[in-house]
Amino acid sequence: MNITLNAVVNGLILGCVYGIAGMTFGVLYRITKVFHISFAAIGTLGAVVAVAVSGTSGSWTAITLGIIAGAAVAAVVTAAAFLALYRPLIRRGASAGITFIASLGAFMVIEAVVAIVAGPDDRKFSVMGFTRQSEVLGLKLSGLHVASLALFVLVAAAISFYFAKTRAGRQTRALIGNPEQAELVGIRVLLISTLMCAAMGGISIVAFAVNGMNSSVTFAGSLPLTLFGVLAMMLGGVDNLVQTGIAGLAVGAVGGLAAAILPGQWSSTIVFALAMVYIVIRPTGGFLRVRAT
Amino acid sequence: MNEVYLALLIQFAVFAVVALGLDFIVGYTKIFSVNQGLMLALGAFSYSFCVKTLGTTSLITAWAIGIAAACLVSLLIGVISLRVRGDYFVVISFGVQIIGMQAIFNSSSISGGASGAFGLPLPSIFGWTPSSLSQMAILAVIITVALYLATALLVRSPWGRLLRAVGDEESAVEAAGFNVRRMKLVAFVLGGTFAAIAGPLFVGSIGVAQVGDYSLGLSVSLLAMVVMGGAGRLAGGLVGALIFVGVPYVLTYTHLPLTTAAFLQQAIFGALLLLVVLTMPSGLTGGIALGWKNMARRRASHVGTDTTASDDSGRLPTGAQR
């Protein structure tokens, strides 16, 4: 029983990562209307920078600095992808399929360049004692577990607060709804879109870095992480941040439970299969009656 | 011919067939599916199943099993595509690829698990077994040419033109009373069938079937291959396959470590894909065709200018001279 419960808790912690990836991908998707698959490669780039900057000291300060550096790089690259690739294509009237292919091309180039320049090997964060587990109420928890949960809540609260309570957030909602009309009423659509792309690209590094601390930063792992994030976005409903976050947790928990009951290699199969059935039944996603954000 | 070139020719033939099949889905119905790697794997592992479990190298048996499996999975994906569209379908498509490959990996009696199936012999057809790589290459080329001709006939038939119309203006085709759903399903089944035909040829020629060779990355590269060559164009698949097979070969001359060369190849494919999307939306073949047409038009107008110039040179038109 305890093993199963621990597996679910571990899954929930991983779900925090999926939730953060889902929420940031969701905002990017709503702003750019592009299926930004290069999110995965930019995430790898940010995580690789974070590992390099954080060094081997293993202190929280070094890791925080590393993540900030990775986030800064990811923010710049995401904004550049929007300005130099997606926007020109959208202005030319490119279809969603074409912008997806463009993003796929960017994914291939960014990932390959990072691997060639920095080396293709897996990388490990020097997290020292943060992964050491102690028993709390029969559950094995580590500092990293607590930090993942805290970061998930922080990111969800920050994005929700931005959209609900700030003027810029209301303007962003307006431009997501109708960019032409938003421009007409004086909203600086290009500036806000670019800044939001940079912000979401930067915040997403939290997910990639925490995932890297849980295991390691790998080139093969970024696409599945992104896909689980996107799955959370689809399950929660693309226009609902809160439900996207909850869906991320659910995806992680189901994966953890499946890993405890079935052989490990079936866990992502179960998650994808269940999620796909849900999406086919309810393509718009969403499961609670919560106001869209 | 050198064995290296023969192996390259077989690979070109295999990926040309895969591209021709994928084009039914991506080029004609304009559905971006990332499953062709899985379909190729179904064909490949059906052959390793035939060799290891059934004790036969018959291509026909491997095709029967592989095509049946690919058709079933394609139908499932096709049915999902009718309900979930656009970007959401891409995610579902990624999901099917992951689920399918994990299922194959976990069925170690078929796939050989992590180590894969080794020592696969050249396949036989109608009791004839190629005795050398050159005979295998001839067989692969014959199959590719036959499928190319069949595809050419199909896409130029009324059904093919209708399929293209489904991709361009689905609602108009539906309003005209045609069964769009069935057409999309047939496109998926054709795509799966072509890949399942290519699979046994591929593993039969290299002698190995490993799950790792049919990753998500391969499916992404196959999609890139078709778009690069020119989706919805017969020659597009061939050009895409040529690039797909040719670039890694050219990179062997750089003597880079294998992993670096693989990432360099990925960077080149990605850059080509971006170049195509930004400058030639109809792919390399479409871009070349357009360039050729423009050049011909310019030449024609140039000739026209010359005629005018000679008219303006003082000579009167024939009638006036008279």
Boltz contact constraints between the chains, C-beta under 6 A:
constraints:
  - contact:
      token1: [A, 35]
      token2: [B, 87]
      max_distance: 6.0
  - contact:
      token1: [A, 96]
      token2: [B, 86]
      max_distance: 6.0
  - contact:
      token1: [A, 97]
      token2: [B, 32]
      max_distance: 6.0
  - contact:
      token1: [A, 101]
      token2: [B, 227]
      max_distance: 6.0
  - contact:
      token1: [A, 101]
      token2: [B, 277]
      max_distance: 6.0
  - contact:
      token1: [A, 102]
      token2: [B, 277]
      max_distance: 6.0
  - contact:
      token1: [A, 105]
      token2: [B, 270]
      max_distance: 6.0
  - contact:
      token1: [A, 105]
      token2: [B, 273]
      max_distance: 6.0
  - contact:
      token1: [A, 105]
      token2: [B, 274]
      max_distance: 6.0
  - contact:
      token1: [A, 108]
      token2: [B, 266]
      max_distance: 6.0
  - contact:
      token1: [A, 108]
      token2: [B, 269]
      max_distance: 6.0
  - contact:
      token1: [A, 108]
      token2: [B, 270]
      max_distance: 6.0
  - contact:
      token1: [A, 109]
      token2: [B, 267]
      max_distance: 6.0
  - contact:
      token1: [A, 109]
      token2: [B, 270]
      max_distance: 6.0
  - contact:
      token1: [A, 109]
      token2: [B, 271]
      max_distance: 6.0
  - contact:
      token1: [A, 112]
      token2: [B, 263]
      max_distance: 6.0
  - contact:
      token1: [A, 112]
      token2: [B, 266]
      max_distance: 6.0
  - contact:
      token1: [A, 112]
      token2: [B, 267]
      max_distance: 6.0
  - contact:
      token1: [A, 113]
      token2: [B, 267]
      max_distance: 6.0
  - contact:
      token1: [A, 115]
      token2: [B, 263]
      max_distance: 6.0
  - contact:
      token1: [A, 116]
      token2: [B, 263]
      max_distance: 6.0
  - contact:
      token1: [A, 120]
      token2: [B, 259]
      max_distance: 6.0
  - contact:
      token1: [A, 227]
      token2: [B, 94]
      max_distance: 6.0
  - contact:
      token1: [A, 230]
      token2: [B, 91]
      max_distance: 6.0
  - contact:
      token1: [A, 265]
      token2: [B, 106]
      max_distance: 6.0
  - contact:
      token1: [A, 269]
      token2: [B, 99]
      max_distance: 6.0
  - contact:
      token1: [A, 269]
      token2: [B, 102]
      max_distance: 6.0
  - contact:
      token1: [A, 272]
      token2: [B, 95]
      max_distance: 6.0
  - contact:
      token1: [A, 272]
      token2: [B, 98]
      max_distance: 6.0
  - contact:
      token1: [A, 272]
      token2: [B, 99]
      max_distance: 6.0
  - contact:
      token1: [A, 273]
      token2: [B, 99]
      max_distance: 6.0
  - contact:
      token1: [A, 276]
      token2: [B, 92]
      max_distance: 6.0
  - contact:
      token1: [A, 276]
      token2: [B, 95]
      max_distance: 6.0
  - contact:
      token1: [A, 280]
      token2: [B, 80]
      max_distance: 6.0
  - contact:
      token1: [A, 280]
      token2: [B, 83]
      max_distance: 6.0
  - contact:
      token1: [A, 283]
      token2: [B, 84]
      max_distance: 6.0
